[in-house]
Amino acid sequence: MRNMLSALLVLLFMASCALAGDETAAVVRDQANKLYQQGNYAESLVKYQSLCERTEDGGGTAGYDLEWVVRCFQNLNRLNEFDDYVEKIIKLHENDWQFLWRAANIYNNANHEGFIVAGKFERGHHRGGGKYANSWERDRVRSLQLMDQAVKVAEKVTDRNQTFMHNLAQFYLEFANHIMNYRGYSQAWRLQYLSDLSQLPDYDEGYYYYHGNRNQGCPVDADGNPIYYRTPKSWDVAANDGERWRWLMMNSMELDKRLSDQLNMSLAAFYQQQLGVQTMAYYGANLFGSGGDEEQDESGVYAVHTLKESETITRTAIGIRRFTLPEEFNFLKIYENLAANAESNSTKADAAAVLGNIYENRRQYDEAVKWYKVVTSIVTPPHWGHQNALDRIAQITGNWGSFESTMTHPAGQGAKLNYKFRNGSKVRFEAYKIDIPGLLDDVKAYLKKGPNEVDWQKLQFNNIGYRIVTGNEKKYLREKVAGWDLDLTPRKGHWDRRVTVATPLQRAGAYLVYANLDNGNISRIVVWISDTVIIKKPVKDTHWYYIADAVTGKPIEKANVEFFGYRQEWVRGSKRYDMHTDNFSEFTDKDGQLFIADKRMRDEKNNYYNWLAIARKDDRLAFLGFNGVWLPSYYDHQYNQTKTLIITDRPVYRPNNKVNFKAWIRKAQYDQEDKSLFAGKSFTVMINNPKGEKIFEKSFVADEYGGINGELTLPEDATLGVYGIRTIGISGYNSFRVEEYKKPEFEVTVDAPKEPVMLGEKIEATIAAKYYFGSPVTKAKLKYKILRNSHDSRWYPVMPWDWFYGSGYWWYAYDYSWYPGWGEWGCRMPIWWWWSRGHEAPEIVAEGEAKIGADGTYKVMIDTTLAKEIHGDQDHKYEITAEVTDESRRTIVGTGSVLVARKPFKV
């Protein structure tokens, strides 16, 4: 009896100690939180660390405490302590599956940037030396390791009650999200790999860059079919991360049936993201149809509105493909099932709303309306989805119209406007005159008053229509000058139609035009009609203005050109600006020209004004809004700069070869005499090898044309690679290569049409491999790839100085792609090699492997139908690359190309 009483007392004491320990942990946690909120991060850190190191805290509590430790590290700029401390705490709680779950999240959400210092990665900001590095992929793998470790610990839990099963299901769901991390649309191809969880990848040098190309499309298998990830029998037999992801989602669903709707939504969203028609948007709007001309062919294989429920059209890694979706991966079917059978009305409505959006993308608007009506029948206000669905239905089925942007129109020719509409059958147009002289006078008066803060909206003349409609600017609206009706024929299926509207507006001026669609919306546009134009251009020390008739281009003599300028000056210590204005006028000469000295455009302190130029004569009025008129610094620089041209007698040399080089140093003044200003002067030429080592340096005296020449004999042990040759003290550079090579025994050629082929036709190209002694290469393997690029040909007549400045150096006009019809007949300006310009990623049209035939040839066929449907307004270039490997395992590469034109060439 005494022993039993003693045992009972011991148990009561232990229980009271446990309760006291729990109470102490709660108190410490509360204190730590208060210290953190007060900004006492160092003191808060100590308390949170003491909580993390309590091994008796289970259920993931220590994991939450560890998250606060990391926050303290971040605020104290001590993230370099992150890795060592987190791993230390993981070891203390390695048998707590919920803690391991939290630790995985900590790695997943950590700051992944840092530095390599003395061979060790230091996370976060670092002052001083070190190499930039990142741990994005390493942290991802570490988080997967911890989740995998948590699975093994959780499997040992014997008390598998309902709460445990629910938490475990949530865990598997989050594990699936960790697998998918950084594997979105453009990087889904990474899911084909099986992440190695047996070891951590090394740190990557430099900042992390998003490696995916958003335009590359979904990955495909060897047969060109999209890659689908099916559910494996177990985690261990999964062939890749995609199958691991599917297994985790299925396991989560089996543990908690309540998650099935959420997981099916995620699955449908993934495959919609990969295989939906919206992936083709990167090809341009033409693929979906402009909705403009009913006469255009919209019944082709790539027309999205012809899709069946089981079909899709998507951008894959090798181009656009139309195919039937397997039942398991038909995201439309998954959404339909959710819309009908999901547990919650919210999920049903979400699925139906997504289907409405999908069918809008497919231009199957009646079907989209059907699903939006399903949304309204499932949820009622104030649920946001109800009103959003009503708005989408109204947008599709309602009468809607809009003006498209327009250019300035010449007077006397009747302005024509493009109007796009849907569903409506009649529209009423009204045009009102805008008082531009009054607007100009008010702007000048406003600036003369010297406002402390300028309302920039008042200085923007071209947005006068917006100001009239939305602001208190209706005082500039004058009498109604025209009104007319137009009957419309809407397209079926709620498709847009574009019509050209001929207006009765003939006289110069600005007009606000309204379009009131019956039972629809009102659209507005400002139409500018011009009879006079002002052209300005800086010339040396002077500003040149030209006033001409907008229709004929003839000069206008004795036009009065008024110049009104303003400038703001900050007044120190007063917290305000002083406004300075100036005003003067001049008349044009008989040639419609006006030359204003540069100093006249500045104030007494040599500061430039912003100038408004207004030209008047009789009833004519033209203005050039507030523009800077300062002379560009490059005006004389381009003409006076010194240029150096360096050439070598060959592009490639072998060791022990002699390199002959020449250079010319001239001023870029092509209108001067041939004799160079640098004749008789001394110049130094330096040559560096691929390692950057100087191997040649010598001075030369230029001849009367500014030319120098020399030679260099390469040593037998010359470093292979690219050599640089430059002139010292004056800009000039070129390069040549040094290579050891063996003369090939056979050649590979690609025989393709030499003349451009019409877009939409099929092209046959022949790949041929032939030994130099004449016999065909027979027992050989072939790898080929066909790429398509948009082709932009810019040809300019040959001019005397092309060799120095490049073809088209004399071209002075800009591209006017906004001008109607310019794309058909306009001449494009040159694109200089030093300009930065984006390059469209080429499309892989076809690639494969084959055996060369007995005659040493192989024929490939290129179908340009797809390019015609998607890029029918462009020319194209197809490039064919062929690699042939003969029996001796020698590989030779051959290339060829063919131009494809969107319309016939006229000679």
Disulfide bonds with the S-S distance in Angstrom:
none
